[in-house]
């Protein structure tokens, strides 16, 4: 086994330092996935299955980017996952991580094409802020005054629900974006009604199965909202930064049709407002 292959086995799949993520000697935080890749198929599948709003036409995915992280940012997440999974295994329960959606503001044109991969520095671009340093519980909720399950990081298995929170601030943007996030699976608390004062899960709940997540167990610092009296679609709220890391960026919608090329003859006709003789 080559040194490069050995290092790949010991580095996280989403590590910026993992040799498998280096393309032609270049390292980028966003890697454009080809449509024939297994990762593209996986993310496309959960996006399509998660689109549950019948009155919203399911959009076409234009592109998917894999999000890479420096090891110093990735390590707290991996350590947290290790701790939770060790605790779950001790109770003879299956531990895992799952992929959940999050929609937010985008003020730039990140992802509009496979070449638009540089993060912007605009203060109002929450997307690039999250991609730069991941989620921060202290900053969450600034966009919406109402917090169904209190102050935390909101994600959902329902892509059409997360789409409600995706917003383009640039008039030049023609597509929409959603983050697909790795969420550690473990202990959870299930609610059917709003609980806007929560700052952490209720005490005493260590592992609760949720049929809405195909019997996945949700993380110890999450509150899971199932469809109930106050809820139309499930949500998952995390109260610690280390529980979540963005994994993929989905770009979707309908690209505007290319305008027909303006010929010299047409241009002159427009300028002089008179038809030209052929």
Backbone as a ProteinNet text record, in pm:
[ID]
protein_1_A
[PRIMARY]
XXXXXXXXXXXXXXXXXXXXXXXXXXXXXXXXXXXXXXXXXXXXXXXXXXXXXXXXXXXXXXXXXXXXXXXXXXXXXXXXXXXXXXXXXXXXXXXXXXXXXXXXXXXXXXXXXXXXXXXXXXXXXXXXXXXXXXXXXXXXXXXXXXXXXXXXXXXXXXXXXXXXXXXXXXXXXXXXXXXXXXXXXXXXXXXXXXXXXXXXXXXXXXXXXXXXXXXXXXXXXXXXXXXXXXXXXXXXXXXXXXXXXXXXXXXXXXXXXXXXXXXXXXXXXXXXXXXXXX
[TERTIARY]
84.8	0	87.7	56.2	135.3	113.3	209	196.7	70.1	39.1	-80	-206	-212.4	-329.4	-342.7	-229	-231.1	-283	-236.3	-281.4	-430.3	-481	-621.8	-709.5	-660.2	-737.6	-746.3	-652	-647.5	-702.8	-737.9	-793.5	-941.6	-1017.1	-1159.9	-1187.3	-1296.9	-1333.8	-1348.3	-1383.9	-1406.8	-1290.3	-1177	-1058.3	-992.7	-956.1	-885.8	-748.8	-694.1	-561	-562.3	-678.6	-687.3	-648.2	-548.5	-501.6	-610.7	-714.4	-819.5	-900	-887.6	-961.2	-879.5	-758.3	-673.1	-690.6	-724.8	-745.5	-640.4	-560.3	-455.7	-364.7	-338.6	-247.1	-307.6	-437.3	-501.5	-592.1	-599.8	-686.9	-788.2	-913.6	-1020.7	-1118.6	-1182.8	-1281.4	-1404.9	-1434.9	-1549.8	-1501.6	-1547	-1509.6	-1636	-1637.9	-1754.7	-1762.4	-1878.4	-1896.2	-1950.9	-1896	-1949.5	-2080.8	-2168.7	-2300.9	-2295.9	-2187.4	-2177.3	-2108.8	-2081.4	-2015.5	-2117	-2070.2	-2157.6	-2209.2	-2125.7	-2167.5	-2279.8	-2269.5	-2375	-2506.9	-2502.7	-2623.9	-2685.9	-2601.9	-2651.8	-2722.2	-2657.7	-2714.2	-2838.9	-2835	-2952	-3071	-3046.2	-3152.6	-3219.9	-3141.9	-3203.7	-3271.3	-3221.2	-3285.9	-3423.2	-3428.9	-3555.3	-3655.8	-3610.2	-3699.9	-3745.6	-3661.6	-3695	-3784.8	-3811.9	-3898.2	-4043.5	-4106.1	-4235.7	-4350.5	-4322.2	-4429.7	-4494.9	-4614.7	-4680.4	-4709.3	-4727.2	-4761.2	-4637.5	-4520.1	-4395.4	-4332.8	-4323.4	-4262.7	-4117.4	-4079.4	-3942.1	-3846.5	-3747.6	-3655.9	-3548.9	-3483	-3375.1	-3242	-3163.7	-3031	-2934.9	-2875.4	-2780.1	-2637.3	-2607.6	-2472.5	-2465	-2367.8	-2342.8	-2193.6	-2160.8	-2021.9	-1997.3	-1884.7	-1839.4	-1762.7	-1791.6	-1731.1	-1616.8	-1498.8	-1380.6	-1345.3	-1283.6	-1252.2	-1107.4	-1045.2	-913.4	-928.5	-826.3	-835.5	-864	-815.9	-839.9	-986.7	-1060.7	-1203.7	-1283.2	-1231.5	-1299.8	-1282.9	-1169.4	-1136.7	-1239.3	-1289.3	-1390	-1515.4	-1556.4	-1672.5	-1643.6	-1527.4	-1492.6	-1478.8	-1423.2	-1410.8	-1547.9	-1635.8	-1771.3	-1844	-1830.3	-1893.1	-1841.7	-1712.1	-1651	-1706.1	-1719.9	-1772.6	-1916.9	-1998.7	-2139.7	-2154.5	-2079.9	-2090.6	-2042.7	-1941.3	-1892.9	-2000.9	-2071.2	-2178.3	-2295.4	-2326.6	-2436.4	-2403.8	-2281.5	-2241.4	-2246.9	-2216.3	-2218.4	-2359.4	-2459.6	-2598.7	-2655.6	-2567.8	-2607.2	-2707.2	-2686.2	-2771.7	-2685.3	-2746.2	-2670.9	-2642	-2515.5	-2478.2	-2439.4	-2462.4	-2431	-2436.2	-2419	-2442.2	-2532.3	-2608.5	-2699.1	-2684.4	-2744.2	-2735.9	-2868.3	-2863	-2982.3	-2960.5	-3069.3	-3063.1	-3073.4	-3015.4	-3024.4	-3023.2	-3121.1	-3126.8	-3093.7	-3024.8	-2984.5	-2966.8	-2927.6	-2906.9	-2778.2	-2784.9	-2665.7	-2663.7	-2557.6	-2547.8	-2458	-2389.9	-2296.2	-2347.2	-2260.1	-2297.6	-2226.2	-2190.1	-2122.7	-2206.4	-2142	-2208.4	-2291.1	-2305.8	-2386.7	-2330.9	-2201.1	-2138.1	-2030.3	-1975.4	-1871.9	-1745.6	-1732.3	-1613	-1630.9	-1753.4	-1780.8	-1763.1	-1639.2	-1611.5	-1540.1	-1520.5	-1452	-1552.5	-1525.7	-1614.8	-1603	-1715.7	-1714.4	-1693.5	-1673.5	-1653.5	-1768	-1882.9	-1997.9	-2059.4	-2082.4	-2135.4	-2272.1	-2351.6	-2488.4	-2497.7	-2384.6	-2384.9	-2363.9	-2473.9	-2465.2	-2408.1	-2433.6	-2383.8	-2232.1	-2165.6	-2019	-1963.7	-2035.4	-1993.3	-1994.5	-2099.2	-2108.8	-2001.6	-1979.4	-1878.8	-1737.6	-1718.6	-1585.2	-1550.7	-1647	-1615.9	-1718.5	-1812.8	-1922.6	-2024.9	-2119.1	-2228.3	-2182.4	-2246.3	-2221.5	-2356.6	-2382	-2510.5	-2541.6	-2438.9	-2459.6	-2517.1	-2488.2	-2534.6	-2663.9	-2706.4	-2825.5	-2951.9	-3049.5	-3176.3	-3184.5	-3076.6	-3079.5	-3168.6	-3191.6	-3273	-3421.9	-3461.3	-3602.6	-3626.8	-3725.5	-3755.6	-3813.2	-3896.6	-3958.7	-3865.7	-3839.4	-3754.4	-3837.9	-3878.7	-3973.7	-3923	-3795.4	-3736.5	-3623.2	-3636.2	-3537.5	-3417.1	-3309.9	-3190.3	-3094.4	-3086.5	-2998.4	-2979	-2915.8	-2888.7	-2999.1	-3074.8	-3191	-3157	-3192.7	-3176.9	-3301.1	-3316.5	-3434.4	-3402.6	-3470.6	-3461.1	-3548.8	-3631.4	-3723.4	-3657.6	-3611	-3540.7	-3632.5	-3760.5	-3853.6	-3882.2	-3870.4	-3884.8	-3761.9	-3642.6	-3519.3	-3515.7	-3576.7	-3582.3	-3655.8	-3750.7	-3824.1	-3731.3	-3616.4	-3523.3	-3405.9	-3401.8	-3296.7	-3334.9	-3244.9	-3278	-3159.5	-3183.3	-3082	-3093.9	-2986	-2984.9	-2932.4	-2866.7	-2814.2	-2916.4	-2942.7	-3035.5	-2977.8	-2849.2	-2784.4	-2792	-2836.2	-2844.6	-2969.2	-2952.9	-3065.9	-3099.5	-3008.5	-3028.1	-3038.1	-3076.1	-3089.4	-2989.1	-2964.4	-2866	-2919.2	-2877.2	-2904.5	-2777.8	-2756.4	-2647.5	-2697.4	-2617.2	-2642.3	-2537.2	-2581.2	-2490.9	-2477.7	-2359.2	-2336.7	-2382.9	-2470.8	-2520	-2494.6	-2429.5	-2399.5	-2529.8	-2540.7	-2660.1	-2634.9	-2733.9	-2714.8	-2841.9	-2842.3	-2957.9	-3040.6	-3171.6	-3260.8	-3381.7	-3456.3	-3584	-3689	-3802.9	-3906	-4014.8	-4050.3	-4155.5	-4260.2	-4385.1	-4493.6	-4546.4	-4500.3	-4544.2	-4423.8	-4448.6	-4343.2	-4285.1	-4155.7	-4085.9	-3980.3	-4023.9	-3931.6	-3830.6	-3847.3	-3755.7	-3640.1	-3635.2	-3530.1	-3392	-3294.3	-3153.8	-3071.5	-3137.7	-3076.2	-3189.1	-3161.5	-3265.7	-3307.3	-3429.7	-3472.1	-3383.7	-3365.4	-3283.3	-3350.1	-3267.4	-3318.1	-3339.4	-3324.7	-3342.2	-3206.5	-3178.9	-3047.3	-3053.8	-3160.7	-3174.4	-3321.9	-3371.7	-3511.5	-3517.3	-3582	-3592.1	-3698.1	-3677.2	-3769.2	-3803.6	-3930.3	-3971.7	-3953	-3949.4	-3931.9	-3790.9	-3699.5	-3561.4	-3523.2	-3623.3	-3596.6	-3528.7	-3580.1	-3531.2	-3388.6	-3335.7	-3207.3	-3227.1	-3125.8	-3125.9	-3056.1	-3111.4	-3058.4	-2967.8	-2886.5	-2775.1	-2816.3	-2728.4	-2759.8	-2792.2	-2751.2	-2779.1	-2876.8	-2970.8	-3070.1	-3209.8	-3298.5	-3440.8	-3500.6	-3574.7	-3630.2	-3778.7	-3824.6	-3966.2	-4029.4	-4120.8	-4195.1	-4321.2	-4383.9	-4508.6	-4610.5	-4669.4	-4762.6	-4853.7	-4902.9	-5001.4	-4946.8	-4824.4	-4765.8	-4669.5	-4649.1	-4545.8	-4604.8	-4563	-4604.5	-4497.1	-4370.6	-4257.8	-4151.1	-4079.8	-3985.5	-3867.5	-3815.1	-3695.1	-3603.4	-3476.5	-3379.3	-3298.5	-3291.3	-3219.9	-3102.8	-2984.1	-2862.9	-2823.4	-2773	-2739.6	-2590.3	-2512	-2366.9	-2306.8	-2207.8	-2145.8	-2081.4	-2031.6	-1955.3	-2042.5	-2174.7	-2264.5	-2286.3	-2250.1	-2284.1	-2165.9	-2147.3	-2054.1	-2116.5	-2119.3	-2167.2	-2083.5	-2151.3	-2082.9	-2095.8	-2211.6	-2234.6	-2313.5	-2293.3	-2372.1	-2447.3	-2580.3	-2663.3	-2703.7	-2688	-2731.3	-2842.9	-2958.2	-3074.6	-3162.2	-3255.9	-3344.3	-3336	-3383.8	-3384.6	-3295.8	-3197.7	-3109.4	-3185	-3163.7	-3229.5	-3178.3	-3267.8	-3227.3	-3132	-3032	-2936	-3005.5	-2977.6	-3034.4	-2970	-3047	-2988	-2879.9	-2775.9	-2665	-2711.1	-2663.7	-2700.5	-2606.9	-2662	-2579.8	-2560.2	-2460.2	-2433	-2553.5	-2617.5	-2733.7	-2847	-2872.7	-2979	-2944.6	-2818.2	-2774.9	-2796.3	-2758.6	-2777.1	-2924.8	-3005.5	-3148.8	-3207.8	-3158.1	-3206.6	-3163.1	-3036.7	-2982.9	-3058.1	-3078.8	-3141.2	-3292.7	-3343.1	-3486.6	-3546.9	-3473.3	-3523.1	-3471	-3551.2	-3504.1	-3395.9	-3300.3	-3191.9	-3223.7	-3187.7	-3211.1	-3117.3	-3171.1	-3088.5	-2996.4
-120	0	124.1	219.2	341.4	428	520.7	613	695.7	738.1	819.3	742.6	614.4	532.7	511.1	490.6	470.4	594.6	712	836.2	856.3	815.3	832.8	753.6	635.5	551.9	612.4	697.8	754.7	896.8	951.7	1085.8	1078.4	1171.2	1173.8	1198.4	1144.5	1157.1	1302.7	1390.4	1530.9	1620.1	1557.9	1633.4	1697.3	1822.5	1894.3	1833	1765.4	1706	1566	1509.3	1374.6	1377	1297.9	1299.2	1269.5	1194.5	1161.2	1284.8	1391.1	1513.6	1614.9	1578	1667.9	1638.2	1738.4	1723.3	1802.4	1731.5	1794.5	1883.7	1839.2	1913.2	2035.2	2060.3	2177.8	2135.5	2220.6	2194.4	2307	2270.9	2369	2323.8	2418.9	2385.2	2320.6	2352.5	2294.7	2213.8	2089.7	2001.8	1965.1	1998.2	1971.4	1822.4	1762.4	1618.8	1590.8	1489.2	1447.4	1372.8	1378.8	1318.1	1165.4	1105.6	960.2	911.4	1002.6	962.8	907.8	820	760.2	865.1	963.2	1068.4	1152.1	1182.9	1260.2	1183.9	1055.7	973.6	967.3	955.2	947.1	1075.9	1189.2	1318	1349.9	1321.1	1344.2	1262.7	1141.1	1052.2	1106.3	1150.1	1199.8	1334.7	1412.5	1539.2	1512.7	1420.6	1390.4	1325.8	1231.6	1165.8	1261.2	1360	1455	1568.3	1576.2	1684.2	1640.1	1682.5	1627.9	1727.4	1850.9	1948.6	1926.8	1871	1836.5	1954.8	2073.2	2191.3	2262.8	2213.9	2272.1	2173.9	2216.8	2129.3	2100.8	1974.1	1938	1990.5	2069.1	2130	2032.5	2071.6	1990.9	2030.3	1931.5	1957.9	1992.8	2110.1	2155.9	2114.8	2099	2061.1	2031.6	1950.8	1919.2	1933.8	2002.8	2021.9	1947.8	1881	1821.5	1927.7	1939.9	2044.3	1984.1	2039.5	1990.7	2084.6	2026.7	2103.6	2085.7	2192.3	2176.9	2086.9	2011.8	1916.5	1982.3	2104.4	2168.5	2206.1	2218.4	2244.5	2114.7	2013.4	1884.7	1801.4	1817	1732.9	1740.6	1859.5	1863.6	1783.1	1786.7	1708.3	1558.9	1516.5	1374.8	1323.3	1406	1367.3	1354.3	1447.9	1442.9	1318.2	1289.4	1170.2	1043.9	1039.9	923.5	903.4	1012.7	1004.8	955.4	1009.4	970.6	825.4	784.1	647.3	546.9	584.2	495.7	477	583.8	576.7	493.8	509.1	433.7	285.2	251.7	110.4	46.1	123.1	69.8	28.2	87.5	54.8	-42.7	-103.1	-200.3	-143	-20	43.6	88.6	95.5	130.2	279.3	312.2	452.6	481.6	604.9	640.4	790.7	838	978	981.5	1087.3	1097.2	1232.4	1246.9	1370.4	1445.7	1571.9	1655.1	1789.4	1852.9	1975	2101.9	2209	2341.7	2446.8	2537.2	2646.3	2778.2	2866.9	2994.3	3099.3	3220.9	3330.4	3311.7	3345.5	3351.6	3488.6	3564.6	3700	3705.9	3596	3593	3495.1	3455.5	3361.9	3228	3194.2	3067.4	2950.9	2865.5	2747.1	2766.2	2890	2913.5	2838.8	2813.4	2727.8	2646.4	2549.1	2463.9	2542.1	2660.8	2743.7	2843.1	2865.6	2960.9	2891	2881.7	2803.8	2884.2	3013.7	3095.9	3156.9	3143.1	3199.2	3350.5	3417.9	3563.8	3613	3742.1	3801.4	3890.4	3879.1	3962.9	3921.8	4019.2	3992.8	3927.6	3967.8	3917.1	3780.5	3726.4	3594.5	3487	3437.3	3335.6	3204.9	3177.2	3053.2	3046.7	3150.3	3149.8	3153.5	3219	3222.2	3082.1	3005.9	2868.4	2780.6	2799.5	2719.2	2752	2871.9	2913.8	2854.8	2849.2	2807.2	2712.4	2664.2	2578.7	2658.7	2588.2	2653.1	2705.7	2812	2869.8	2891.3	2818	2827.4	2971	3046.9	3185.3	3272.2	3236.1	3316.1	3262.9	3147.1	3086.1	3155.9	3163.7	3225.5	3373.2	3433.9	3578	3608.7	3511.4	3532.3	3527.1	3442.4	3424.2	3447.6	3531.9	3564.4	3443.5	3364.1	3248.3	3128.3	3068.5	2949.6	2838.2	2744.4	2641.7	2560.9	2526.4	2447.2	2521.5	2653.3	2731	2768.3	2800.1	2854.9	2741.9	2707.2	2598.6	2596.6	2491.7	2473.3	2384.9	2438	2369	2296.8	2169.3	2090.6	2005.1	1948.9	1867	1762.9	1648.9	1547.6	1584.9	1687.3	1733.3	1845.7	1813.7	1913.4	2027.4	1998.3	2103.7	2199.8	2154.2	2244.7	2333.8	2274.1	2353.2	2456.6	2422.7	2516.2	2644.8	2637	2756.2	2861	2817.5	2908.7	2948	2893	2929	3059.1	3157.1	3289.7	3349.2	3396.4	3466.6	3616.7	3679.1	3823.4	3895.9	3823.2	3882.3	3869	3978.5	3976	3900.7	3876.6	3805.5	3653.7	3607.8	3463.6	3406.6	3297.6	3233.4	3097.5	3040.2	2909.5	2922.2	2813.2	2811.4	2711.8	2723	2635.5	2579.5	2459.6	2396.6	2330	2336.6	2262.6	2125.2	2023.5	1889.1	1864.6	1836.7	1835.3	1697.2	1665.9	1545.3	1574.5	1490.6	1505.2	1373.9	1381.4	1260.8	1200.9	1069	1000.2	949.9	961.7	917.4	931	1017.1	1032.2	1154.1	1145.6	1253.4	1262.7	1367.2	1383.8	1420.8	1354.7	1372.3	1467.2	1562.2	1656.6	1664.4	1695.7	1715.6	1858.4	1937	2075.9	2169.1	2296	2396.2	2406.7	2436.1	2456.9	2564.2	2691	2798.4	2839.7	2793.3	2833.6	2735.8	2631.6	2531.4	2587.1	2552	2582.5	2453.6	2343.3	2211.2	2108.8	1983.1	1881.2	1861.1	1817.9	1787.7	1679.2	1688.1	1589.4	1451.9	1349.4	1213.9	1140.4	1208.1	1142.7	1118.8	991.8	954.6	891.2	823.9	762.9	739	800.2	786	755.4	649.1	616.2	703.5	734.8	819.4	751.9	718.4	652.1	741	874.4	967.2	962.6	904.1	894.3	748.1	667.9	526.8	456.1	488	424.4	460.9	568.8	620	677.9	669.2	734.7	867.3	972.6	1105.9	1146.2	1246.2	1273.7	1321.3	1307.3	1333.4	1477.9	1569.1	1710.1	1761.6	1676.7	1716.6	1707.3	1787.3	1768.7	1741.2	1634.2	1595.8	1624.8	1701.4	1730.6	1639.4	1552.6	1470.3	1545	1497.1	1558.1	1543.5	1654.8	1651.9	1772	1811.7	1918.8	2051.3	2084.6	2211.6	2196.6	2074.9	2050	1988	2037.2	1980.1	1889.2	1922.8	1843.8	1841	1728.9	1709.6	1806.1	1836.3	1918.2	1853.3	1881.9	1838.8	1960.3	1982.1	2098.8	2051.7	2103.3	2071.3	2191.4	2165.5	2273.3	2281.3	2209.8	2217.6	2226.8	2311.6	2332.1	2205.7	2121.6	2004.4	1891.5	1907.4	1801.3	1800.3	1908.8	1923	1977.5	1923.5	1981.6	1972.7	2083.2	2077.4	1979.5	1899.5	1797.5	1822.1	1870.2	1894.4	2023.5	2084.8	2200.6	2162.5	2165.7	2135.2	2265.6	2271.1	2386.3	2337.2	2401.9	2348.9	2461.2	2422.9	2520.7	2511.1	2613.2	2615.6	2728.1	2690.8	2791.7	2873	3004.4	3085.6	3048.3	3052.4	3019.5	3125.6	3078.7	3172	3261.4	3389.1	3483.3	3460.6	3474.9	3457.5	3560.7	3517.7	3608.4	3726.8	3843.3	3965.8	3985.6	3977.6	3995.5	4143.6	4173	4313	4374.8	4295	4344.6	4381.6	4294.6	4322.1	4442.2	4453.3	4565.8	4698.2	4704	4826.9	4860.8	4755	4776.4	4836.1	4790	4842.5	4986.7	5015.2	5150	5252.2	5219.1	5315.5	5295.4	5192	5165.2	5157.2	5095.8	5079.6	4948.2	4875.8	4748.1	4769.4	4678.1	4686.9	4599	4646.4	4570.7	4451.4	4337.6	4216.4	4222.2
0	0	0	-85.2	-94.4	28.1	51.5	164.3	152.7	29.8	7.3	43.8	6.3	37.2	186.8	255.6	400.4	471.5	427.6	488.6	466.3	349.8	318.5	414.2	455.6	546.4	685.4	722.2	855.7	861.8	749.4	744.1	711.4	768.1	742.5	594.6	547.6	406.9	363.5	458	425	467.5	496	534.7	413.4	428.7	322.4	297.2	398.7	388.6	328.3	309.6	254.1	106.6	67	-72.5	-174.6	-135.2	-231.7	-271.1	-191.6	-221.6	-300.8	-336	-413.6	-562.1	-636.9	-780.6	-856.5	-932.4	-1014.9	-931.4	-808.8	-722.9	-656.1	-679.3	-620.8	-506.1	-405	-291.3	-279.9	-281.8	-271.9	-165.3	-99.1	2.9	-58.3	-182.7	-252	-372.1	-379.6	-490.3	-567.2	-694.4	-779.1	-809.5	-783.3	-804.7	-943.8	-1007.1	-1136.6	-1114.2	-1212	-1197.4	-1189.3	-1231.3	-1225.6	-1098	-1004.3	-879.8	-780.6	-692.1	-591.3	-493.8	-459.4	-367	-427.1	-555.7	-621.9	-614.9	-645.4	-645.1	-506	-402.5	-265.3	-224.7	-250.1	-210	-291.7	-420.4	-505.6	-456.6	-413	-367.2	-241.4	-142.3	-19.5	-43.1	-138.6	-173.6	-235.3	-328.9	-396.4	-301.3	-220	-125.6	-15.8	15.4	120.8	75	-54.7	-107	-88.8	20.9	61.2	52.7	13.8	-2.3	-139.1	-138.8	-263.6	-353.7	-293.9	-373.1	-427	-392.6	-443.3	-542.2	-666	-766.9	-730.6	-738.6	-703.8	-810.1	-769.5	-866.6	-915	-1020	-1077.9	-1014.9	-977.4	-921.3	-1034.2	-1024.3	-1125.6	-1092.7	-964.5	-925.1	-776.8	-739.1	-598.4	-572.4	-464.8	-424.1	-293	-285.2	-159.5	-82.2	47.6	130.3	212	196.3	267.9	381.9	486	606.7	649.2	700.3	763.5	885.9	916.4	1026.5	1160.8	1183.3	1311.8	1330.3	1221.1	1230.5	1234.8	1171.1	1162.7	1289.3	1356.8	1472.3	1585.6	1625	1732.3	1698.9	1574.2	1531.6	1542.7	1495.2	1497.9	1640.5	1729.2	1869.4	1934.5	1903.7	1958.8	1909.6	1781.4	1724.6	1792	1816.5	1881	2021.4	2096.3	2232.6	2233.8	2143.9	2138.7	2095.5	1995.5	1947.3	2051.5	2129.2	2235.6	2341.2	2373.1	2472	2419.7	2292.8	2232.9	2228.4	2190.8	2184.7	2321.9	2426	2561.6	2601.9	2537.4	2566.7	2463.7	2384.6	2283.6	2183.7	2144.6	2045.6	1928.4	1811.6	1690.5	1686.4	1671.9	1659.3	1515.5	1471.2	1333.4	1318.6	1196.5	1164.5	1041.5	1026.6	913.5	847	730.9	653.5	660.4	703.9	718.2	650.3	609.2	529.3	614	560.2	622.1	511.9	514.5	418.1	484.5	412.7	471.6	362.2	402.2	307	226.7	99.5	14.7	-52.3	-28.4	-84.2	-206.7	-236.2	-349.4	-454.6	-545.4	-651.4	-635.9	-513.6	-487.3	-541.2	-621.2	-672.3	-797.7	-845	-965.1	-1086.3	-1083.5	-1184.3	-1114.2	-1184.3	-1124.3	-1092.2	-1149.4	-1126.8	-1012.2	-969.5	-860.6	-726.2	-679.3	-558.4	-450.1	-471.8	-372	-275.3	-145.3	-44	-43.2	-26.4	-23.5	119.7	135.1	266.9	309.2	241.2	272.9	406.2	492	625.3	619.9	520.9	511.7	443.7	398.4	334.3	440.8	494.9	599.2	545.2	417.6	358.7	365.3	318.2	318.7	460.7	550.9	690.9	750.5	721.3	770.8	706.5	577	507.5	553.8	603.3	647.8	784.6	875.6	1012.7	1072.3	994.6	1037.2	1118	1180.6	1252.1	1387.4	1431.1	1562.7	1629.4	1737.7	1806.6	1846.9	1883.4	1926.9	1815.4	1691	1577.6	1517.5	1560.4	1503.1	1552.1	1464.8	1500.7	1473.1	1422.5	1394.6	1274.8	1189.8	1070	1100.8	1195.6	1227.5	1375.7	1405.9	1545.6	1618.5	1548.7	1611.5	1603.4	1718.4	1724.8	1786	1704.3	1747	1865.6	1862.4	1970.1	2038.9	2048.5	2120.6	2036.2	2105	2041	2006.8	1879.3	1838.7	1688.4	1638.9	1496.4	1438.7	1345.7	1290.9	1160.4	1154.2	1032.2	1013.7	896.1	868.4	762.7	771	666.1	547.7	565.2	461.5	381.4	262.2	180.8	139.3	116.7	76.2	190.6	314.3	428.6	440.9	428.2	434.6	322.9	210.3	97.3	134.2	227.2	270.6	330.3	380.5	447.5	358.3	238	142.5	74	76.6	24.4	-50.7	-171.3	-249.8	-226.7	-182.8	-163.4	-286.5	-374.5	-497.5	-610	-678.8	-791.5	-911	-909.4	-1019.9	-1004.5	-887.9	-863.8	-930.9	-1001.2	-1068.6	-1008.7	-929.7	-869.4	-717.9	-653	-507.4	-448.9	-319.6	-255.5	-124	-92.1	36.8	86.7	216.7	279.2	321.6	295.5	346.5	453.4	575.1	690.2	752.5	797.4	876	1018.7	1068.5	1205.2	1278.4	1390.8	1467.9	1520.1	1514	1561.2	1702.8	1789.4	1926.8	2006.9	2106.3	2195.1	2155	2180.3	2137.9	2229.3	2210.4	2279.9	2176.9	2180	2078.7	2128.7	2044.8	2081.5	1971	2014.1	1918.9	1922.9	2020.9	2033.3	2040	2014.2	2019.9	2159.9	2166.4	2293.6	2271.9	2252.3	2212.7	2318.5	2441.8	2549.1	2569.2	2491.1	2508.8	2475.3	2557.5	2528.9	2529.9	2566.3	2564.8	2571.4	2542.7	2552.3	2697.5	2722.9	2859.6	2921.1	3050.6	3120.9	3117.9	3120.7	3133.6	3003	2891.3	2761.9	2697.8	2677.9	2627.8	2489.7	2455.1	2323	2294.2	2188.9	2149.4	2000.9	1962.8	1820.4	1756.1	1631.5	1556.7	1426	1408.6	1285	1164.3	1184.7	1073.3	1018	1092	1046.1	1024.9	985.7	956	1072.9	1195.9	1318.3	1353.3	1292.7	1338	1477.5	1559.3	1689.1	1672.2	1732	1710	1824.4	1802.1	1890.3	2027.9	2123.6	2262.4	2289.5	2204.1	2226.1	2122	2081	1983	2041.3	1987.3	2007.9	1871.9	1859.8	1731.4	1729.6	1633.5	1621.1	1518.8	1563.3	1470.5	1430	1323.8	1280.6	1392.2	1435.7	1547	1543.8	1659.9	1668.1	1615.2	1646.6	1604.3	1487.3	1440.3	1339.7	1214.1	1099.6	972.2	913.7	940.6	892.1	1000.3	1007.3	1116.5	1110	1227.9	1242.1	1343.8	1332.4	1431.9	1473.2	1604.9	1656.8	1741	1710.3	1784.9	1869.4	1987.2	2079.8	2108.8	2032.1	2043.7	1904.5	1887.5	1756	1700.9	1790.2	1746.9	1692.9	1698.7	1653.8	1503.5	1435.6	1293.6	1214.3	1093.7	997.7	858.1	783.7	645.6	563.4	481.5	401.6	251.7	209.5	67.2	47.8	-66.1	-106.8	-234	-225.2	-341.6	-409.1	-539.3	-619.1	-710.5	-702.9	-774	-828.4	-913.5	-975.7	-1127	-1193	-1338.9	-1388.7	-1468.4	-1525.4	-1630.5	-1632.3	-1735.5	-1873.6	-1970.3	-2106.7	-2159.5	-2233	-2292.1	-2394.2	-2385.5	-2482	-2617.8	-2725.6	-2859.2	-2883.6	-2956	-2982.3	-3067.5	-3029.4	-3099.8	-3218.2	-3338.9	-3458.6	-3486.1	-3568.2	-3604.2	-3675.2	-3758.5	-3832.6	-3738.4	-3638.8	-3542.5	-3457	-3417.3	-3335.1	-3408.2	-3532.6	-3610.3	-3627.3	-3641.1	-3655.9	-3529.3	-3414.7	-3287	-3268.5	-3302.5	-3283.1	-3367.9	-3492.1	-3583.6	-3597.2	-3524	-3522	-3662.1	-3749.6	-3886.2	-3941.2	-4015.7	-4071.3	-4174.7	-4175.4	-4272.6	-4392.3	-4508.9	-4631.5	-4636.2	-4665.9	-4673.4	-4793.8
[MASK]
++++++++++++++++++++++++++++++++++++++++++++++++++++++++++++++++++++++++++++++++++++++++++++++++++++++++++++++++++++++++++++++++++++++++++++++++++++++++++++++++++++++++++++++++++++++++++++++++++++++++++++++++++++++++++++++++++++++++++++++++++++++++++++++++++++++++++++++++++++++

